[in-house]
């Protein structure tokens, strides 16, 4: 099982701050996860594909959408922060 966390405005788009699921065996990268989530929920898909959204797998920030998700226990999507 993988826990997927949504922070900031992404939790609004997802309708929850966390979900637990078994990822399909075909979802092996961040890009694949984004595509799988977008197919399930187009509103969430649009939100997580927005510029500046960061992803962490097992509490390590991903450097690209090619980073692996296979075997992940936790994946977090974080919206960009604004400050002043």
OpenMM code with the backbone's topology and positions (N, CA, C; nanometers):
from openmm import Vec3, app, unit

residues = "UNK UNK UNK UNK UNK UNK UNK UNK UNK UNK UNK UNK UNK UNK UNK UNK UNK UNK UNK UNK UNK UNK UNK UNK UNK UNK UNK UNK UNK UNK UNK UNK UNK UNK UNK UNK UNK UNK UNK UNK UNK UNK UNK UNK UNK UNK UNK UNK UNK UNK UNK UNK UNK UNK UNK UNK UNK UNK UNK UNK UNK UNK UNK UNK UNK UNK UNK UNK UNK UNK UNK UNK UNK UNK UNK UNK UNK UNK UNK UNK UNK UNK UNK UNK".split()
positions = [
    Vec3(0.0832, -0.1184, 0.0000),
    Vec3(0.0000, 0.0000, 0.0000),
    Vec3(0.0877, 0.1248, 0.0000),
    Vec3(0.0418, 0.2240, -0.0696),
    Vec3(0.1119, 0.3514, -0.0784),
    Vec3(0.0205, 0.4605, -0.0254),
    Vec3(0.0740, 0.5468, 0.0573),
    Vec3(0.0001, 0.6634, 0.1039),
    Vec3(0.0400, 0.7812, 0.0170),
    Vec3(-0.0597, 0.8470, -0.0399),
    Vec3(-0.0349, 0.9659, -0.1216),
    Vec3(-0.0881, 1.0854, -0.0440),
    Vec3(-0.0006, 1.1829, -0.0209),
    Vec3(-0.0347, 1.3022, 0.0557),
    Vec3(-0.0477, 1.4218, -0.0373),
    Vec3(-0.1443, 1.5079, -0.0075),
    Vec3(-0.1665, 1.6296, -0.0850),
    Vec3(-0.1619, 1.7483, 0.0107),
    Vec3(-0.0772, 1.8457, -0.0193),
    Vec3(-0.0613, 1.9623, 0.0659),
    Vec3(-0.1100, 2.0881, -0.0042),
    Vec3(-0.1496, 2.1869, 0.0766),
    Vec3(-0.1940, 2.3147, 0.0237),
    Vec3(-0.3183, 2.3013, -0.0618),
    Vec3(-0.3224, 2.3766, -0.1689),
    Vec3(-0.4400, 2.3764, -0.2560),
    Vec3(-0.4634, 2.2413, -0.3226),
    Vec3(-0.3620, 2.1569, -0.3245),
    Vec3(-0.3778, 2.0251, -0.3857),
    Vec3(-0.4734, 1.9373, -0.3066),
    Vec3(-0.4798, 1.9577, -0.1756),
    Vec3(-0.5756, 1.8810, -0.0959),
    Vec3(-0.7186, 1.9222, -0.1301),
    Vec3(-0.7384, 2.0492, -0.1652),
    Vec3(-0.8718, 2.0933, -0.2099),
    Vec3(-0.9087, 2.0254, -0.3411),
    Vec3(-0.8152, 2.0199, -0.4341),
    Vec3(-0.8412, 1.9560, -0.5641),
    Vec3(-0.8672, 1.8065, -0.5478),
    Vec3(-0.7961, 1.7440, -0.4542),
    Vec3(-0.8118, 1.6000, -0.4327),
    Vec3(-0.9355, 1.5672, -0.3507),
    Vec3(-0.9823, 1.6648, -0.2737),
    Vec3(-1.0948, 1.6401, -0.1854),
    Vec3(-1.0538, 1.5689, -0.0573),
    Vec3(-0.9234, 1.5581, -0.0355),
    Vec3(-0.8702, 1.4932, 0.0849),
    Vec3(-0.7235, 1.5309, 0.0975),
    Vec3(-0.6677, 1.5090, 0.2149),
    Vec3(-0.5254, 1.5387, 0.2327),
    Vec3(-0.4394, 1.4136, 0.2194),
    Vec3(-0.5048, 1.2950, 0.2206),
    Vec3(-0.4295, 1.1701, 0.2051),
    Vec3(-0.5207, 1.0639, 0.1470),
    Vec3(-0.4589, 0.9767, 0.0706),
    Vec3(-0.5286, 0.8584, 0.0220),
    Vec3(-0.4318, 0.7417, 0.0280),
    Vec3(-0.4847, 0.6249, 0.0544),
    Vec3(-0.4033, 0.5047, 0.0600),
    Vec3(-0.4546, 0.4095, -0.0461),
    Vec3(-0.3641, 0.3586, -0.1294),
    Vec3(-0.4056, 0.2720, -0.2389),
    Vec3(-0.2913, 0.1809, -0.2819),
    Vec3(-0.3260, 0.0822, -0.3580),
    Vec3(-0.2270, -0.0014, -0.4248),
    Vec3(-0.2067, 0.0582, -0.5632),
    Vec3(-0.0869, 0.1034, -0.5934),
    Vec3(-0.0597, 0.1588, -0.7263),
    Vec3(-0.0526, 0.0451, -0.8274),
    Vec3(-0.1050, 0.0683, -0.9477),
    Vec3(-0.0902, -0.0337, -1.0515),
    Vec3(0.0570, -0.0613, -1.0798),
    Vec3(0.0874, -0.1821, -1.1193),
    Vec3(0.2272, -0.2195, -1.1491),
    Vec3(0.2852, -0.1355, -1.2625),
    Vec3(0.1997, -0.0768, -1.3460),
    Vec3(0.2455, 0.0055, -1.4577),
    Vec3(0.2895, 0.1449, -1.4137),
    Vec3(0.2550, 0.1843, -1.2916),
    Vec3(0.2947, 0.3159, -1.2403),
    Vec3(0.4302, 0.3002, -1.1722),
    Vec3(0.5348, 0.3368, -1.2445),
    Vec3(0.6706, 0.3170, -1.1942),
    Vec3(0.7504, 0.4464, -1.1799),
    Vec3(0.6933, 0.5576, -1.2273),
    Vec3(0.7624, 0.6866, -1.2205),
    Vec3(0.6647, 0.7946, -1.1734),
    Vec3(0.7190, 0.9098, -1.1390),
    Vec3(0.6354, 1.0239, -1.1009),
    Vec3(0.5430, 1.0611, -1.2168),
    Vec3(0.5948, 1.0598, -1.3383),
    Vec3(0.5119, 1.0919, -1.4553),
    Vec3(0.3958, 0.9939, -1.4679),
    Vec3(0.4241, 0.8666, -1.4481),
    Vec3(0.3192, 0.7656, -1.4551),
    Vec3(0.2149, 0.7842, -1.3464),
    Vec3(0.2593, 0.8234, -1.2277),
    Vec3(0.1659, 0.8487, -1.1187),
    Vec3(0.0783, 0.9690, -1.1496),
    Vec3(0.1392, 1.0757, -1.1997),
    Vec3(0.0598, 1.1940, -1.2364),
    Vec3(-0.0459, 1.1564, -1.3407),
    Vec3(-0.0070, 1.0794, -1.4414),
    Vec3(-0.1005, 1.0387, -1.5468),
    Vec3(-0.2122, 0.9507, -1.4911),
    Vec3(-0.1768, 0.8573, -1.4029),
    Vec3(-0.2766, 0.7681, -1.3441),
    Vec3(-0.3770, 0.8460, -1.2593),
    Vec3(-0.3264, 0.9390, -1.1775),
    Vec3(-0.4165, 1.0206, -1.0965),
    Vec3(-0.5037, 1.1103, -1.1834),
    Vec3(-0.4472, 1.1651, -1.2915),
    Vec3(-0.5237, 1.2519, -1.3826),
    Vec3(-0.6356, 1.1752, -1.4523),
    Vec3(-0.6102, 1.0489, -1.4863),
    Vec3(-0.7134, 0.9671, -1.5506),
    Vec3(-0.8273, 0.9379, -1.4534),
    Vec3(-0.7950, 0.9261, -1.3257),
    Vec3(-0.8965, 0.9004, -1.2229),
    Vec3(-0.9756, 1.0256, -1.1886),
    Vec3(-0.9083, 1.1410, -1.1918),
    Vec3(-0.9709, 1.2668, -1.1501),
    Vec3(-0.9075, 1.3821, -1.2281),
    Vec3(-0.9732, 1.4272, -1.3349),
    Vec3(-0.9147, 1.5331, -1.4187),
    Vec3(-0.8848, 1.6637, -1.3438),
    Vec3(-0.9651, 1.6986, -1.2449),
    Vec3(-0.9394, 1.8222, -1.1695),
    Vec3(-0.8104, 1.8082, -1.0893),
    Vec3(-0.7951, 1.6965, -1.0215),
    Vec3(-0.6713, 1.6704, -0.9485),
    Vec3(-0.5540, 1.6624, -1.0452),
    Vec3(-0.5745, 1.5965, -1.1576),
    Vec3(-0.4692, 1.5832, -1.2574),
    Vec3(-0.4169, 1.7177, -1.3040),
    Vec3(-0.5084, 1.8093, -1.3284),
    Vec3(-0.4673, 1.9438, -1.3710),
    Vec3(-0.3881, 2.0124, -1.2597),
    Vec3(-0.4325, 1.9964, -1.1360),
    Vec3(-0.3664, 2.0624, -1.0237),
    Vec3(-0.2250, 2.0079, -1.0013),
    Vec3(-0.2080, 1.8752, -1.0057),
    Vec3(-0.0760, 1.8190, -0.9767),
    Vec3(0.0216, 1.8346, -1.0919),
    Vec3(-0.0287, 1.8736, -1.2092),
    Vec3(0.0601, 1.8973, -1.3223),
    Vec3(0.0924, 2.0448, -1.3401),
    Vec3(0.0448, 2.1284, -1.2474),
    Vec3(0.0727, 2.2718, -1.2528),
    Vec3(0.2210, 2.2975, -1.2285),
    Vec3(0.2740, 2.4040, -1.2890),
    Vec3(0.4145, 2.4384, -1.2658),
    Vec3(0.4410, 2.4627, -1.1176),
    Vec3(0.5531, 2.4167, -1.0716),
    Vec3(0.5940, 2.4405, -0.9341),
    Vec3(0.5504, 2.3354, -0.8342),
    Vec3(0.4643, 2.2420, -0.8750),
    Vec3(0.4232, 2.1362, -0.7829),
    Vec3(0.5400, 2.0419, -0.7625),
    Vec3(0.5784, 2.0223, -0.6370),
    Vec3(0.6912, 1.9355, -0.6031),
    Vec3(0.6397, 1.8002, -0.5581),
    Vec3(0.7198, 1.6981, -0.5798),
    Vec3(0.6849, 1.5621, -0.5399),
    Vec3(0.7993, 1.5054, -0.4567),
    Vec3(0.7629, 1.4372, -0.3501),
    Vec3(0.8612, 1.3671, -0.2675),
    Vec3(0.8186, 1.2212, -0.2573),
    Vec3(0.9129, 1.1316, -0.2762),
    Vec3(0.8886, 0.9883, -0.2622),
    Vec3(0.9680, 0.9404, -0.1416),
    Vec3(0.8966, 0.8812, -0.0478),
    Vec3(0.9597, 0.8354, 0.0774),
    Vec3(1.0419, 0.9465, 0.1423),
    Vec3(0.9836, 1.0668, 0.1445),
    Vec3(1.0394, 1.1863, 0.2089),
    Vec3(1.1666, 1.2385, 0.1448),
    Vec3(1.1878, 1.2057, 0.0166),
    Vec3(1.3001, 1.2596, -0.0596),
    Vec3(1.2443, 1.3305, -0.1823),
    Vec3(1.2805, 1.4582, -0.1993),
    Vec3(1.2297, 1.5327, -0.3142),
    Vec3(1.2764, 1.4711, -0.4448),
    Vec3(1.1858, 1.4637, -0.5392),
    Vec3(1.2174, 1.4135, -0.6736),
    Vec3(1.2774, 1.5267, -0.7545),
    Vec3(1.3720, 1.4931, -0.8399),
    Vec3(1.4352, 1.5928, -0.9258),
    Vec3(1.3688, 1.6020, -1.0616),
    Vec3(1.2975, 1.4942, -1.1018),
    Vec3(1.2281, 1.4968, -1.2308),
    Vec3(1.1119, 1.3988, -1.2277),
    Vec3(1.0282, 1.4080, -1.3284),
    Vec3(0.9154, 1.3160, -1.3403),
    Vec3(0.9595, 1.1748, -1.3771),
    Vec3(1.0862, 1.1572, -1.4094),
    Vec3(1.1387, 1.0241, -1.4402),
    Vec3(1.1806, 0.9480, -1.3141),
    Vec3(1.1784, 1.0157, -1.1994),
    Vec3(1.2166, 0.9484, -1.0745),
    Vec3(1.1197, 0.8344, -1.0444),
    Vec3(1.1710, 0.7269, -0.9858),
    Vec3(1.0887, 0.6075, -0.9628),
    Vec3(0.9913, 0.6209, -0.8465),
    Vec3(0.8780, 0.5524, -0.8605),
    Vec3(0.7791, 0.5429, -0.7535),
    Vec3(0.7574, 0.3978, -0.7119),
    Vec3(0.8175, 0.3062, -0.7830),
    Vec3(0.7984, 0.1634, -0.7578),
    Vec3(0.8386, 0.1295, -0.6147),
    Vec3(0.7485, 0.0688, -0.5412),
    Vec3(0.7754, 0.0299, -0.4037),
    Vec3(0.7650, 0.1423, -0.3022),
    Vec3(0.7175, 0.2590, -0.3430),
    Vec3(0.7078, 0.3725, -0.2509),
    Vec3(0.6040, 0.3459, -0.1420),
    Vec3(0.6384, 0.3819, -0.0212),
    Vec3(0.5436, 0.3732, 0.0897),
    Vec3(0.4657, 0.5029, 0.1036),
    Vec3(0.5315, 0.6152, 0.0678),
    Vec3(0.4669, 0.7459, 0.0807),
    Vec3(0.5095, 0.8352, -0.0349),
    Vec3(0.4123, 0.9024, -0.0941),
    Vec3(0.4389, 0.9990, -0.2004),
    Vec3(0.3626, 1.1266, -0.1641),
    Vec3(0.4307, 1.2390, -0.1667),
    Vec3(0.3680, 1.3654, -0.1293),
    Vec3(0.3723, 1.4628, -0.2468),
    Vec3(0.2595, 1.5278, -0.2705),
    Vec3(0.2492, 1.6341, -0.3704),
    Vec3(0.2351, 1.7650, -0.2938),
    Vec3(0.3239, 1.8608, -0.3230),
    Vec3(0.3238, 1.9881, -0.2526),
    Vec3(0.3067, 2.1026, -0.3511),
    Vec3(0.2088, 2.1877, -0.3208),
    Vec3(0.1875, 2.3033, -0.4073),
    Vec3(0.2950, 2.4071, -0.3805),
    Vec3(0.3201, 2.4920, -0.4797),
    Vec3(0.4205, 2.5976, -0.4592),
    Vec3(0.3735, 2.6945, -0.3516),
    Vec3(0.4679, 2.7459, -0.2769),
    Vec3(0.4354, 2.8419, -0.1719),
    Vec3(0.4621, 2.9821, -0.2229),
    Vec3(0.3785, 3.0740, -0.1784),
    Vec3(0.4060, 3.2139, -0.2112),
    Vec3(0.4287, 3.2873, -0.0799),
    Vec3(0.5095, 3.3856, -0.0857),
    Vec3(0.5391, 3.4603, 0.0368),
    Vec3(0.5703, 3.6044, 0.0045),
    Vec3(0.5943, 3.6788, 0.1050),
    Vec3(0.6187, 3.8183, 0.0784),
    Vec3(0.7090, 3.8816, 0.1759),
] * unit.nanometer
topology = app.Topology()
chain = topology.addChain("A")
for resn in residues:
    res = topology.addResidue(resn, chain)
    for name in ("N", "CA", "C"):
        topology.addAtom(name, app.Element.getBySymbol(name[0]), res)
